[in-house]
Structures are given as structure tokens and as C-alpha cells.
């Protein structure tokens, strides 16, 4: 059975690039999904790791204070060491035109939100990956904006019959948004993990430490099987999701 080595990380822009690069070089994944990534950094990773890339912007952000120029595109991307058969982007909040011109306003809540999709080839099988950085709320609890965006996202996903869906969902496991996804797809993060936030690297270490904030997800439709799933700290302010993914033929 063909297996794909898979990684997903919210990398917090350029705050941890050396750690991310070292981690990817060590793990040697076939497919990488990144959230909160600068377009130029995704391109650098692609060149250094000899991978194909797909990117979708959310807005343009400053590198020092976020809201002051110069501004650079940031968003969501996929890297693949395997041949990419097809790649496309669907926005469930806002759109591509707005994302290209919008300036970051202090948080990602009102940014356009894309779902980045790519089908890759391993042996005789095609694997579909989708990744996103979902709508943020200040306290992790759902609100009407999250519910609206989730409805739009699910309307897109219902037309994709098999998928590995991952990303930063900004919605903790055990609360409404995460649990809706977990009813529709298999939640592959072991229950032994209660948070995906790396408090040691998070800017708000004291507030994040010990809180049950499993906000990063790895969801699959029945065609896919995930094994050796783990969360790895020491990479970014979010832990990296690492897994081996196989698919029934």
C-alpha cells in the first residue's frame, strides 16, 4: 500500500523559519501544508526542498508590526515532492481579488479565507489534499461569522468526495465548529493530545500554557487511513502535525 509522509504547520509568518526549515529537512515529507506563510517564503521552501507549490493569499501584512509597510502577501500553501496533477483555490470568505489587495487590519478575522486544494500522484493512486486557515475568534468560541464561513466551506467540500483536510481551524476540539467537522470527517489527531499550541514558542506563553486548545486538525474521508500521527513541538507557535497517509485503491 502506498503511503505519503505528510506535515501540516501554522508557521506564524517569518517568526520561526529556521526551525521550520530544519524540521522539514529532517522529516523529508512528501506533502506539506502551511498556514500563515508568506508567499515568498513558500517559494523559497519550494526551491530549497525541490517541491512544487500552490499558494493562495489572505491579505498583505507587514513583517515587523504587521499593520505598517512594507506589506507582503501571506496566506495558505501546499508543497509537494510528488507530481501535482491538479491544483486550485476556493474562497469561502471574500475572494481572490480582495485577498491580493487587502491590507492586514490587526487580525485575520475579516481577511478572505481560501481553501487550497491539490491532487498529487503516488504510484497508481491520486491523493487529494486541502488546507485552510479558518476564521479566528478572540476566545475560541463560535460566533455568527464562523458559522457563516463554516457553511460556505462545507458547501465547497460537499463537492469533493474524498479528501485529506487539514489546517489551523481556530476552533478547539470539543466546541461547535471542530465537532461539526469531526462528525463529517474522521478526526485523526489522537485524543491523548489536548492542545496543538506550543506555549513555549507562542507570543502569549502564560495565557496559552495548559489550555485545551486543539485547534489544528487532520480530517479524512473513509478512503484514507492515517498512521503514526503525532504532534511535534519546537517548530512554531503551533505544533506540527506529522502523519503517514495511505489510501485504499
N, C-alpha and C positions, 0 to 999 in steps of 0.2 A: 504494500500500500504506500502510495506517495505521501510524503509529509513535507510541510512547509514550516520553516523556522520563522516565527513571527514576533514582532515587537511593536508596541504602541506606547508613546510617551507624549505628555504635555511638557514641552521643554522650556517654557517660560522665556520665550524670545531668545535673547543672546546672553542670558544670565549664567548659563551652565554649559556652554558649547563645548568646552574642552572635556567635561565629564561625559557629555552625550557622545562625542566623537570616540572617546576611549572605550565607552561601553559598546558602541556599535561595532567597532573594530574587533573587540573581544568576542562578542556574541555571533558575529557574522550571520545576521538574519537574511532570509530570502525576501521578506516584505517588511517594511517599516511604515507605520502610520504616525504622523507627527501633528500635534496641535500647538497653537501659539508659536508658529515658526515663521521667521522672516523668509520671504521668497528667495532672497539672495543666499541665505544660509542653507536653505533646502537645495539650491543649485550647487553650492559648494560640497555638501554631503554627497550629492549625486556624482559629482566629478571625482571626489576622493575615493568613494566606495564603488565606483563603476556601476551605478544603478540608474535605471530610468526613473523619471519623476513626473508627478501630476500635482498641480497646485491650484488652490482657489483662495482668493483674498477675502478677508473680512473687513478690513479698513487699512488706513495708513497710520503708523504710530511712530513717535519719537523714540530714540534709543536711550535717552537719559531720563527725561522727566515724563515721557510718554505723550504729553499733550503739547510739547514745544518742538518746533522744527530743528533739524530736517526730519521729514517723515518718510517712512519706508513701508512697503506693503507687507502685511503679515496675515496669516490665516492658517489653513489646514493643508497638509500634503501627504502624499504617498511616495515611497521609494521602493523600487523593485529590482532585485537582481535577476529576476525571471522575466521572460518576454511578456510585455504588456499587449494583450490582444485588443483591448478596448478601454478607453478611459473617458469619463465625462463628469460633469458637475451639475448638481441640482441645488438651487437655493430654496429653503423652506421659510426663510425670513429675509425680506429685502431681495436684492438681485445683484447680478454681476456688475452692472453699470454703476450702481450706487457704491458697491464694495471697492471699486477701483478709485473712486474719487473721495470717499468719505474720510474724514479725519477723526481719529480716536478721541472720544469725549471723556475719558476717565475710567470707564469700564466697558466691557464688551456687550453689555445688555442690549443696547439699541443697534449694535453692528448687524449687518447682514450675516446670515448663518448658512454656510454651504454644507452639503453632503458630498464628499469627494469619493468617486467610485472608480474602481479599476478591476478588470478581469485579467488574471495572469495565468500563464500556462506552465504546468509541471507534469512532465511525462505526457500522457494522453488526456489529462484532466484539466479543466478550467476552474479556477478558484476566483470567486467574487469577493472583493473587499470594499467596505465602505467605512469612512471615518468622518467624525464631526467634532466640533466644539460647541456644545449646546448652550442655550440661553442661561445666563447667570442670574441668580437671585442672591440678595445680601446675606440671607440666613440659611440658605439651602432648602427652604420650604417652597412648595409650588405656589405660583400665582397665576393670574389670568393670561399674562404674556407667555409664560412657559406652557400653559395648557394649549394656547393657540398655536404656538410653534410646534409643539408635540403633535397636534392634529395634522398640521401641514407636513411634518416629517413622515408620519405614518402613512399619509396619502401617497407619498413618493415610494415608500418602502413596500406598500402592498402590491406594487407592480414589479417588484424584484423578488422572485420566488425563492432563491437561495442566496445567502449572504453571510459573510463574517462582518459583523457590525461592531465598531469599536470607537473609543474616543473619551473625551472628558465631557460627561453629561451634566456636570454642575448640579446634580440631584442625587443625594445619598441613597444608598440601598436601604430599603425599609420605609421609604417615603413614596409618595404617589407616582412621580414620573418614572423613577427607576423601576418600580414594581410593575407599572404598566408594560414597560419594555420586557421585563422578566417573565411576564405572562405570555407574551407573544413569541419570545425567543428564549433560548437556553442561556442562562447566566452562568458563565464558565469560571468566574472568579471564586476560588474556594472560600467556603464560609469561615474558615479559620482566619482570613484576613478581614479586619474590621474597618480599615481605612486605607485609602490609596494616596494620602497626603504624606509627604516626607517632611515631618515637622522640623528636622534638623536643617533643611535647606529652604524652608518656607520663610517668607519675609515676616510673617506673624507667628513665629515659633511658639510663643507662650499660649496663644489662643488656639492653635491647631493641635497642640500636644495632647494625645489621649482621646481626642474626639472621634466618634464613629462616623467617619466621612468617606465611605466607599463610593466615590463619585466617578471613578473611571471604570469603564465597562468593556467586556468582551462577550458579545452575544452572537449566537449562531442559530441558523435553521437546521432541521434534522439531518441534512446531507453531510454536515461537518461534525467532526469529532476533535475535541481539544484535549491534549495530554501534556503532562509536565508543565502545567500552568503555575506561574509564580509571579509575585511582585518583587521588584528589585529596587532597593533604596540606594541613595548615594549618587543619583543620576540627575535629578531635577527636583523642583518643589513638589512634583507629583512622582510617585513611584512608576517605574517602567513595568508594563505588562509583557511577560515573555511566555510564549506557548509554542507547542508543535501542533500543527493543524493538518488533519487528513480529511479525505472526502471519499464517500462511497461512490463507486463508479456507476 
